[in-house]
Amino acid sequence: MSRRLPSLALVAVLTWASPVLAQQPDTSNQKPEVLPAPKALAPSVIVVTPAYPQPGTREVWQYYAVDGRGRFVPRVLYQPPHGAFYLHDGRSYPWTTTRPTLWMPYAID
């Protein structure tokens, strides 16, 4: 106990003296800070773009069919008055007469 007494006395003195020794800033000669005047904001224009429906993760496979070798190829449809065309973008399919084995003349597999 006798060894702890000087250290406890030192801690007590420092704890009591620290608020007394702390310096307060001298505010008698300070002027308040001058802030610039607020600026008027221009009205913002909100542009709303239309949200198109997003295709599902499996929906892209409806545009492909399996060929004779088991590979997925772009699907070709045949309409008698208009001819054959790619289903995914509507481009015409030019090989209906020269390569008849590459396309099926019916729409449902």
C-alpha positions as CSV (number, residue, x, y, z in Angstrom):
1,M,0.0,0.0,0.0
2,S,2.8,2.4,0.8
3,R,4.3,2.0,-2.7
4,R,0.9,2.9,-4.3
5,L,0.3,6.0,-2.3
6,P,2.7,8.3,-4.2
7,S,1.5,7.2,-7.6
8,L,-2.2,7.6,-6.5
9,A,-1.4,11.0,-5.2
10,L,0.3,12.0,-8.5
11,V,-2.7,10.8,-10.5
12,A,-5.1,12.7,-8.2
13,V,-3.1,15.9,-8.5
14,L,-2.9,15.6,-12.3
15,T,-6.6,14.8,-12.6
16,W,-7.5,17.8,-10.5
17,A,-5.0,20.2,-12.1
18,S,-5.7,19.4,-15.8
19,P,-8.9,21.4,-16.1
20,V,-7.3,24.3,-14.2
21,L,-4.2,24.4,-16.4
22,A,-6.1,24.1,-19.7
23,Q,-6.0,27.3,-21.7
24,Q,-9.2,28.8,-23.0
25,P,-9.1,30.6,-26.4
26,D,-9.2,34.4,-26.1
27,T,-12.5,35.3,-27.7
28,S,-12.7,39.0,-26.7
29,N,-10.9,40.3,-29.9
30,Q,-12.2,37.8,-32.4
31,K,-14.7,38.8,-35.0
32,P,-17.3,36.4,-36.3
33,E,-16.4,34.7,-39.6
34,V,-18.0,36.3,-42.6
35,L,-19.6,33.8,-45.0
36,P,-20.4,34.5,-48.6
37,A,-24.0,35.0,-49.6
38,P,-25.8,31.9,-50.8
39,K,-25.9,31.3,-54.5
40,A,-29.2,30.7,-56.3
41,L,-29.2,27.3,-58.0
42,A,-30.5,27.0,-61.6
43,P,-33.5,24.7,-61.9
44,S,-32.3,21.3,-63.0
45,V,-33.9,19.7,-65.9
46,I,-34.9,16.1,-65.4
47,V,-34.9,13.9,-68.5
48,V,-36.9,10.7,-68.2
49,T,-35.9,8.0,-70.7
50,P,-38.3,5.2,-71.4
51,A,-37.6,1.9,-69.8
52,Y,-37.9,-0.9,-72.3
53,P,-38.6,-4.4,-71.1
54,Q,-35.5,-6.4,-70.5
55,P,-35.3,-9.9,-72.1
56,G,-35.0,-12.8,-69.7
57,T,-31.8,-14.8,-69.5
58,R,-33.3,-17.7,-71.4
59,E,-35.3,-15.7,-73.9
60,V,-32.3,-15.4,-76.4
61,W,-32.4,-19.1,-77.1
62,Q,-35.7,-18.8,-79.0
63,Y,-33.7,-17.2,-81.8
64,Y,-31.5,-20.3,-82.2
65,A,-32.1,-23.8,-83.5
66,V,-30.0,-26.9,-83.7
67,D,-28.6,-27.8,-87.1
68,G,-27.8,-31.3,-88.5
69,R,-24.4,-31.4,-86.7
70,G,-25.9,-30.5,-83.3
71,R,-24.7,-26.9,-83.2
72,F,-26.8,-23.9,-82.4
73,V,-27.3,-21.6,-85.4
74,P,-29.6,-18.6,-85.9
75,R,-33.1,-19.6,-86.6
76,V,-34.5,-19.0,-90.1
77,L,-38.2,-18.8,-90.8
78,Y,-39.9,-19.1,-94.2
79,Q,-43.0,-17.1,-95.2
80,P,-44.1,-17.9,-98.8
81,P,-44.9,-14.4,-100.0
82,H,-41.8,-12.8,-98.4
83,G,-39.2,-15.6,-98.5
84,A,-36.9,-16.8,-95.7
85,F,-35.5,-14.5,-93.0
86,Y,-33.5,-14.6,-89.8
87,L,-35.8,-14.5,-86.8
88,H,-33.6,-12.4,-84.5
89,D,-33.1,-9.4,-86.7
90,G,-35.3,-9.9,-89.8
91,R,-32.5,-9.9,-92.4
92,S,-33.3,-11.9,-95.5
93,Y,-31.8,-15.4,-95.7
94,P,-30.3,-15.7,-99.2
95,W,-29.5,-19.5,-99.3
96,T,-33.0,-21.1,-99.6
97,T,-32.4,-22.3,-103.1
98,T,-28.7,-23.0,-103.1
99,R,-28.4,-24.7,-99.6
100,P,-31.8,-26.2,-98.8
101,T,-30.4,-28.5,-96.1
102,L,-29.4,-25.5,-94.0
103,W,-33.0,-24.5,-93.2
104,M,-36.2,-26.2,-92.3
105,P,-39.3,-25.3,-94.4
106,Y,-41.5,-25.4,-91.3
107,A,-41.6,-23.1,-88.3
108,I,-42.0,-25.5,-85.3
109,D,-39.3,-28.0,-84.5
